[in-house]
Amino acid sequence: MFTTERTRAEFLIGAWLIDLIVPPDLGGSLLGNLQPQMLREADVLNAGRRRNAILEPRRSAKTTGLWCVLLGRCYMRPVYMAGYSMMTTAKKTTERFRLDLVGPIERAWPNPKTRPVKLINSNGFERIEFHNGSVLAILSPEGDAIRSGAYDLLVLDEGGEPEPEKWAIVVSAVVPAFDTRGPNAQLVIAGTGGRYRTGSYFWRVLHMESAGVLRYGVPDDVDPDSLETWEGGVRDITDAIHPGLDGLTNLAIIGENFPDLGAALFAREYLGHFGDEHGTTTLFSASGWQKGMQPGEPPEGITDAALALAIHPHGLWVSIAVAWHVTGPTDLATAAWELDGATVTEPHIGFKLVHHQRDMEGIEEILLSFARRLNAPIVYDHGASQTRAAIERLSARAYPRPEFTPYQFSDAKVAAAQLVAAIEAGTVWHWAQAPIEKAAAIAVRRSVGQGFLIGLPKGDDGADVTPLEAVALALDALPDRPIQSLTPADAIQWND
């Protein structure tokens, strides 16, 4: 099913019923102020997919467009059962019903006897009844309220808000709600970005190949640094993706909200960005970390190695790491095999910290000494602002100027995945160094799009994972690194 004259008429009838939802000073008529994204919502739903996700920013008329579809279908389709709920609170859902539906309809038809629909405005039983037996029910965002009905179309608004635990309850109720309504029944989850990816059913439906999706938002793997400041990237991103700038709001008004909301909340509300506060997947397994652990102290005198720098986002910690090709065995088993004439072909590389400190004082001179000693370019994450600033200071002061190898956001994701794959495969050797051991025990996978970076543990912004960040860059930059090839499962953080 796709948009036809009939389904477009349904949408327009829905807009006619709540035409006075638009204030007089803004034109006073919804039919005279329809927005393109509202029609796109209808087009997506008219495709007939069973699960649908609508991701739109604040001030884009998202919910108004959904009301038009709900009301129009109920008006035109006999015995059509529709439901609407906001995934926040029952009170908010009721307020939305009274402001968006009851108010405009009562103003257009003050006499209940002449209204084209019947309004039931009773606490806990709010609904609209139609002449053809159809009903639009306003539901509490609780599993029992949804489970008690059967729906042809069910809209769950504010889909970015629920905690993962609440989603688990609601999803268990949603599935039975469609059991008796046939193959054309539809679920719609709508909203702005959310705090969670892991455990969010909204996030999951947004990424289902079989779902109908309308998405106004930044890519999953957007560079987080581009979302930090209004002039440093957020302004241009908002201008490019917000569908309501042509008629509903403007860039100046939205920009005034940025300092009040803060970067993270603004990104969710206006840029469709999902965080991952619930994501606490440990970076390495305990058994994987032990596979490549070598006895004794780290080797000294390494002269041919890749060199990398990593600095904490707030400049609290600094790590410099090297990675190199291991030329000889360090374990007795391998030595014995070689004495027996067996050729050990399994390749290995080693890594270690060469410098670790609290704060950034003097780091440029220390880094330069290692670069000159190894005659190696300095590898760093160009997207990390503190690291980039240190590199810029070094570049401006050093003569002769050392070589640099900047890694972009996508490169850093690959480096993180390569490190995890190599650790779990046991193809890298490492030695007990306290900063690395501590980082390995606390580091988590920080989900970014369909991949991950090395992340801080939840709620501990002062933690130090820079040793692993530096190691990952050094390993990836090592020429002909003999580590296991990545599979999709290694490089991609799948959402179950």
SULLIN-V449361 format. One record per run of one state. SS is the DSSP state (helix for helix, strand for strand, loop for the rest). FROM is the first residue (numbers start at 0). LEN is the number of residues. If there is no record, write none. Layout:
BEGIN
{{SS;FROM;LEN} {SS;FROM;LEN}}
END
This chain:
BEGIN
{{loop;0;4} {helix;4;13} {loop;17;1} {helix;18;3} {loop;21;2} {helix;23;3} {loop;26;9} {helix;35;11} {loop;46;4} {strand;50;5} {loop;55;6} {helix;61;15} {loop;76;4} {strand;80;6} {loop;86;3} {helix;89;19} {loop;108;3} {helix;111;3} {loop;114;2} {strand;116;4} {loop;120;6} {strand;126;4} {loop;130;4} {strand;134;4} {loop;138;4} {helix;142;5} {loop;147;5} {strand;152;5} {loop;157;6} {helix;163;15} {loop;178;7} {strand;185;6} {loop;191;9} {helix;200;6} {loop;206;5} {strand;211;4} {loop;215;8} {helix;223;4} {loop;227;2} {helix;229;12} {loop;241;9} {helix;250;11} {loop;261;1} {helix;262;9} {loop;271;10} {strand;281;1} {loop;282;3} {helix;285;6} {loop;291;1} {strand;292;2} {loop;294;11} {strand;305;6} {loop;311;5} {strand;316;9} {loop;325;6} {helix;331;8} {loop;339;9} {strand;348;10} {loop;358;4} {helix;362;12} {loop;374;3} {strand;377;4} {loop;381;3} {helix;384;13} {loop;397;6} {strand;403;4} {loop;407;1} {helix;408;17} {loop;425;2} {strand;427;4} {loop;431;2} {helix;433;9} {loop;442;1} {strand;443;5} {loop;448;2} {strand;450;5} {loop;455;10} {helix;465;12} {loop;477;10} {helix;487;4} {loop;491;5}}
END
